[in-house]
Amino acid sequence: MASGAGEGGAVDMAATRHRSLTREQVQTIARALADPRRYEILKQLGAGCDAVQCSVVRGWVGVGAATLSHHMKELEGARLVAAVRDGKYVTYTLRRDVLLAYLDHMAKL
């Protein structure tokens, strides 16, 4: 499945418009967004355009490492964030293509 992100993390709008989500994907995203901390993480990631280190995300929500790991795994599982691992360091970016596809799906209800 194409991510819709082009060079430099830019979103390919043509790919975004053609992305469709399965019912299971929509439900997984809805569950991920139902948690206030995960919603805040996504909101903060969306406010910027660069990849963000895990330690920065942790500062946004003020939780322990294990709790943050759980929340980030939920967001990754919903494909709302992409994680890049470099040894013990992780950086996250918002998957705008997936979020836009979800919003498009919800707008059609």
C-alpha positions as CSV (number, residue, x, y, z in Angstrom):
1,M,0.0,0.0,0.0
2,A,1.5,3.4,-1.0
3,S,2.0,5.9,1.8
4,G,1.1,8.9,-0.3
5,A,4.3,10.6,0.9
6,G,6.7,11.8,-1.7
7,E,10.2,13.0,-1.4
8,G,10.9,15.0,1.7
9,G,7.7,13.7,3.4
10,A,5.4,15.8,1.2
11,V,2.0,14.3,0.7
12,D,1.1,13.2,-2.8
13,M,-2.4,14.5,-3.1
14,A,-3.3,12.3,-6.0
15,A,-2.4,9.2,-3.9
16,T,-4.4,10.6,-1.0
17,R,-7.5,11.1,-3.0
18,H,-7.4,7.5,-4.2
19,R,-6.7,5.8,-0.9
20,S,-9.5,3.9,0.5
21,L,-9.7,2.3,3.9
22,T,-11.3,-1.0,4.8
23,R,-13.9,-1.1,7.5
24,E,-11.3,-2.6,9.9
25,Q,-8.9,0.2,9.2
26,V,-11.5,2.8,9.9
27,Q,-12.4,1.1,13.2
28,T,-8.7,0.8,14.2
29,I,-8.2,4.5,13.5
30,A,-11.3,5.5,15.4
31,R,-10.2,3.4,18.5
32,A,-6.7,5.0,18.3
33,L,-8.2,8.6,18.1
34,A,-10.6,7.9,21.0
35,D,-7.9,8.2,23.6
36,P,-7.2,11.8,24.6
37,R,-3.4,11.3,24.8
38,R,-3.2,9.8,21.4
39,Y,-5.4,12.5,20.0
40,E,-3.0,15.1,21.6
41,I,0.0,13.3,20.1
42,L,-1.5,13.4,16.7
43,K,-2.5,17.0,17.0
44,Q,1.1,18.0,18.0
45,L,2.6,15.9,15.2
46,G,0.3,17.6,12.8
47,A,1.3,21.1,14.0
48,G,4.8,20.5,12.6
49,C,6.1,19.1,9.4
50,D,9.3,17.5,10.6
51,A,9.9,14.1,12.2
52,V,9.9,14.3,16.0
53,Q,12.0,12.4,18.4
54,C,10.3,10.1,21.0
55,S,11.6,12.2,23.9
56,V,9.8,15.3,22.5
57,V,6.6,13.3,22.1
58,R,7.0,12.1,25.7
59,G,7.2,15.7,26.8
60,W,3.9,16.6,25.1
61,V,1.9,14.1,27.0
62,G,3.9,13.7,30.3
63,V,3.8,10.0,30.6
64,G,6.3,7.3,31.3
65,A,8.3,5.5,28.6
66,A,6.2,2.3,28.8
67,T,2.9,4.2,28.5
68,L,4.2,6.3,25.6
69,S,5.4,3.1,23.9
70,H,1.9,1.7,24.2
71,H,0.3,4.8,22.7
72,M,2.7,5.0,19.9
73,K,2.2,1.4,19.0
74,E,-1.5,2.0,18.8
75,L,-1.0,5.0,16.5
76,E,1.5,2.9,14.4
77,G,-1.0,0.0,14.2
78,A,-3.6,2.4,13.0
79,R,-1.0,3.6,10.4
80,L,-1.5,7.2,11.6
81,V,2.2,7.6,12.4
82,A,5.3,6.3,10.8
83,A,8.3,5.4,13.0
84,V,11.9,5.4,12.0
85,R,14.2,3.5,14.3
86,D,17.9,4.3,14.5
87,G,19.4,2.1,17.3
88,K,17.7,3.1,20.5
89,Y,16.2,6.3,19.0
90,V,12.9,6.6,17.3
91,T,11.4,9.5,15.4
92,Y,7.8,9.8,14.4
93,T,5.9,11.6,11.6
94,L,2.2,12.0,11.0
95,R,0.8,9.9,8.1
96,R,-1.3,12.7,6.7
97,D,-2.4,10.5,3.8
98,V,-4.0,8.0,6.2
99,L,-5.6,10.8,8.4
100,L,-7.0,12.5,5.3
101,A,-8.4,9.2,4.0
102,Y,-10.0,8.6,7.4
103,L,-11.5,12.1,7.4
104,D,-12.7,11.7,3.8
105,H,-14.4,8.4,4.8
106,M,-16.1,10.0,7.9
107,A,-17.3,12.9,5.8
108,K,-19.2,10.5,3.5
109,L,-21.3,9.0,6.4
